[in-house]
């Protein structure tokens, strides 16, 4: 349990995906379903809409002339979370809490 709370995260997106995959296996909850639950908790805690944040960023990127591939890669929910320090911290705490519940 101490490891889950204190271990720093290096490659944030990769390590979050790894932790969520581990939680999914140990809890029996589907990987996508687990992410959906966590995103819901994030939206409730942070009082935000990830869909709206994604749509707004997509619009800005289209107006700036970015490629479709770049827009697709940078407007995923996890990319939006990673780009906003406050959301990143909240989401990380949610993942750590789930890890403590199912993996400890």
C-alpha positions as CSV (number, residue, x, y, z in Angstrom):
1,X,0.0,0.0,0.0
2,X,2.9,2.4,0.8
3,X,4.2,1.8,-2.7
4,X,0.9,2.9,-4.3
5,X,0.9,6.1,-2.3
6,X,4.5,7.2,-2.5
7,X,5.9,5.9,-5.8
8,X,6.4,8.8,-8.2
9,X,5.1,8.4,-11.7
10,X,7.6,8.8,-14.5
11,X,6.0,8.3,-18.0
12,X,2.6,9.4,-16.7
13,X,0.3,8.0,-19.4
14,X,2.1,4.7,-19.8
15,X,2.2,4.1,-16.0
16,X,-1.5,5.1,-15.5
17,X,-2.5,2.6,-18.3
18,X,-0.4,-0.1,-16.7
19,X,-2.0,0.5,-13.2
20,X,-5.5,0.6,-14.7
21,X,-4.8,-2.7,-16.6
22,X,-3.5,-4.3,-13.3
23,X,-6.6,-3.0,-11.4
24,X,-8.9,-4.4,-14.2
25,X,-7.3,-7.8,-14.0
26,X,-7.4,-8.1,-10.2
27,X,-10.9,-6.6,-9.8
28,X,-12.6,-8.4,-12.7
29,X,-13.9,-5.1,-14.0
30,X,-13.4,-4.6,-17.8
31,X,-10.6,-2.2,-18.8
32,X,-12.8,0.2,-20.7
33,X,-15.5,0.1,-18.0
34,X,-12.9,0.9,-15.4
35,X,-11.7,3.9,-17.3
36,X,-15.3,5.0,-17.7
37,X,-15.9,4.8,-14.0
38,X,-12.7,6.7,-13.2
39,X,-13.5,9.4,-15.8
40,X,-16.9,9.8,-14.2
41,X,-15.3,10.2,-10.8
42,X,-12.9,12.8,-12.2
43,X,-15.7,14.8,-13.8
44,X,-17.7,14.7,-10.6
45,X,-14.7,15.7,-8.4
46,X,-13.3,18.3,-10.7
47,X,-16.7,19.6,-11.8
48,X,-15.8,19.4,-15.5
49,X,-16.9,17.7,-18.7
50,X,-14.1,15.8,-20.4
51,X,-16.2,15.7,-23.6
52,X,-16.5,19.5,-23.6
53,X,-12.8,19.9,-23.0
54,X,-12.0,17.4,-25.8
55,X,-14.4,19.2,-28.2
56,X,-12.9,22.7,-27.3
57,X,-9.4,21.5,-27.9
58,X,-10.3,19.8,-31.2
59,X,-11.9,23.1,-32.4
60,X,-8.8,25.1,-31.4
61,X,-6.5,22.6,-33.1
62,X,-8.6,22.5,-36.3
63,X,-8.5,26.3,-36.4
64,X,-4.7,26.2,-35.9
65,X,-4.4,23.9,-38.9
66,X,-3.1,20.8,-37.2
67,X,-3.3,17.4,-39.0
68,X,-6.1,15.0,-38.3
69,X,-3.7,12.5,-36.8
70,X,-2.3,15.1,-34.4
71,X,-5.8,16.2,-33.5
72,X,-6.9,12.6,-32.9
73,X,-3.9,11.9,-30.6
74,X,-4.2,15.1,-28.6
75,X,-7.9,15.1,-28.0
76,X,-8.4,11.8,-26.2
77,X,-9.7,12.0,-22.6
78,X,-6.4,10.8,-21.2
79,X,-4.4,13.4,-23.2
80,X,-6.7,16.2,-22.0
81,X,-6.2,15.0,-18.4
82,X,-2.4,14.8,-18.9
83,X,-2.3,18.3,-20.2
84,X,-4.1,19.9,-17.2
85,X,-2.1,19.6,-13.9
86,X,-5.1,19.8,-11.7
87,X,-7.0,17.1,-13.5
88,X,-3.8,15.0,-13.7
89,X,-3.4,15.2,-9.9
90,X,-7.1,14.3,-9.3
91,X,-7.0,11.4,-11.8
92,X,-3.8,10.1,-10.3
93,X,-5.3,10.0,-6.9
94,X,-8.4,8.2,-8.2
95,X,-6.2,5.5,-9.8
96,X,-4.1,5.2,-6.7
97,X,-7.2,4.8,-4.6
98,X,-8.5,2.0,-6.9
99,X,-5.1,0.4,-6.8
100,X,-5.1,0.3,-3.0
101,X,-8.6,-1.1,-3.0
102,X,-8.1,-3.9,-5.5
103,X,-4.3,-4.5,-5.6
104,X,-3.1,-4.1,-2.0
